[in-house]
Amino acid sequence: MDLTSQKRALLATSDTRSLIGLNHGIYGDMQMMARGYSARADVLRSADGRDLSELFAELEQVATIANESQQRFVDLFTYPVTSPVTSVLQTLGAGPKFEDASEYGVPKSSRAQHETLDMGVPFKWYDIAWRATWQYLADATEAEIVANAAAIVAADQDNVFAKVMNTVFRNTNRTVLDKRTNSTYNVLAFANGDGWVPPAYEGNTFSGTHTHFRTSGGATVNSGDLDEIIADFKSHGYNKENGSQIVIFVNQIEGDVINGFRVTNGAKADFIPSQGQSFFATDGDLIGQQASATFAGFPVKGSYDEAIVIESTRIPAGYVTALSSGGALAPSNPVMFRQHSNTALQGLRIVGGNKADYPLQDSYWVRGFGTGVRHRLAGMVMQVTASPTYTPPALYAAA
């Protein structure tokens, strides 16, 4: 296993302490040589003798690797931007058509069917202070300091996921003020029946009431709900034919029900467990390939028709959430992930305190980003309820 793989594996298991140890083993001698004549690190060390300047440098490495790990999810469902508004083509797979050639004429002009929207995405800074005084650092062990760092990295990952989900579950449009330019712009939700008419695709036409925030009409998810979601994505061109993977996120409650979908029970397709499942039995021969064990860093429960199903405790019970992934950083991905235009200010960063000799003292962690819908037809949420009215879950109802 190469060095980068070792680091990612340690971060994936939240073994931040081993990660720092690996960095120390690789860079320790070099740092000692670079320090040379300076003995400032001898002035303040952790309770177990660890050089705090070196430890700060290694925590910066942890932040860098944490950013790489976070991208597994972000890359597969978002597209990176640095501007507040982006003009986005809302069609997928629709383009010019060949016509029969004529001996006496010239072909008529043809072009791609353009349907663009100005899609806005907000930006906000998030930080968390370490509040580490020199007295605390002198009495704390390396393990205690690293534990704080590990908790902050985990909190950052939760925050990024939550903000993406806020965008996914929000069914209303909003207007945001850009304080830097003092201008306002629209941040649109997925198709929500606001009068926007989705572009036609392969003979499929839609109205201004078309919405991707729906209710199941029953208290329990059934195979027809998944059929409806998959059929809608296909009607807009989000399918394997055009290089898109439909991913359905559910809670364990819905996952347990989906696990039993079979053609013999009236379903359109069989639910097939993924390669990561320990054991499963079928009523007949298994034709085709099982879904991979993981996708975007999540364990895959299995597949149904063209969709893969991911079960996660981060998805509220009573909701079926579907997103189309075009691949890592694909322009067709459903959500925009905005970061600062200055690359030095992107990602999770640890910022040293105002004492250069002791950067860990009063240090803090910061990340600036924002999320907004990019493709209004590449995401859908179905609430499992008998009510005809969709209501966002409380967990992700915040702006």
NORNOR-V34807 format. One record per backbone hydrogen bond with DSSP energy under -0.5 kcal/mol. NH is the residue of the N-H (numbers start at 0). CO is the residue of the C=O. Records with the same first field share a line. If there is no record, write none. Layout:
BEGIN
NH: CO + CO
END
This chain:
BEGIN
5: 1
6: 2
7: 3
8: 4
9: 5
10: 6
11: 7
12: 8
13: 10
14: 9
15: 13
18: 14
19: 15
20: 16
21: 17
22: 18
23: 19
24: 20
25: 21
26: 22
27: 23
30: 26
31: 27
32: 28
33: 29
34: 30
35: 31
37: 34
41: 38
42: 39
43: 39
45: 49
46: 139
48: 45
51: 43
54: 50
55: 51
56: 52
57: 53
58: 54
59: 55
60: 56
61: 57
62: 58
63: 59
64: 60
65: 61
66: 62
67: 63
68: 64
69: 65
70: 66
71: 68
72: 69
73: 69
74: 70
75: 71
76: 72 + 73
77: 73
78: 334
80: 336
85: 118
87: 85 + 116
89: 114
94: 92
113: 111
116: 87
118: 85 + 116
119: 117 + 185
120: 83
121: 370
123: 368
125: 366
127: 364
129: 362
130: 362
132: 130
136: 132
137: 133
138: 134
139: 135
144: 140
145: 141
146: 142
147: 143
148: 144
149: 145
150: 146
151: 147
152: 148
153: 149
154: 150
155: 151
156: 152
157: 153
158: 154
159: 155
160: 156
161: 157
162: 158
163: 159
164: 160
165: 161
166: 162
167: 163
168: 164
169: 165
173: 186
175: 184
177: 175 + 182
178: 176
181: 177
182: 177
184: 175
186: 173
187: 185
189: 169
190: 375
192: 209
194: 207
197: 195 + 206
200: 203
203: 200
204: 202
209: 206
211: 190
213: 211 + 380
215: 382
216: 384
217: 384
224: 221
225: 221
226: 222
227: 223
228: 224
229: 225
230: 226
231: 227
232: 228
233: 229
234: 230
235: 231 + 232
236: 233
237: 232
238: 236
241: 238
242: 239
243: 238
244: 324
245: 243
246: 322
247: 307
248: 246 + 320
249: 309
250: 318
254: 250
255: 251
256: 252
257: 253
258: 254
259: 256
260: 257
264: 261
265: 262
266: 261
270: 260
271: 269 + 302
272: 270
273: 300
274: 290
276: 273
286: 284
287: 285
294: 297
297: 294
299: 292
300: 308
301: 308
302: 271
303: 306
304: 269
306: 303
307: 245
308: 301
309: 247
310: 298
311: 249 + 309
314: 311
315: 313
318: 315
319: 381
320: 248 + 318
321: 379
322: 246
323: 377
324: 244 + 322
325: 323
326: 75
328: 74
329: 326
332: 329
333: 323
334: 76
335: 371
336: 78
337: 335 + 369
338: 80
342: 340
344: 341
345: 342
348: 365
350: 348 + 363
351: 349
352: 358
355: 353
357: 354
358: 355
360: 357
361: 131
362: 359
363: 350
364: 127
365: 348
366: 125
368: 123
369: 337
371: 335
372: 187
373: 333
374: 333
375: 373
377: 374
379: 321
380: 211
381: 319
382: 213 + 380
383: 317
384: 382
395: 392
396: 393
END
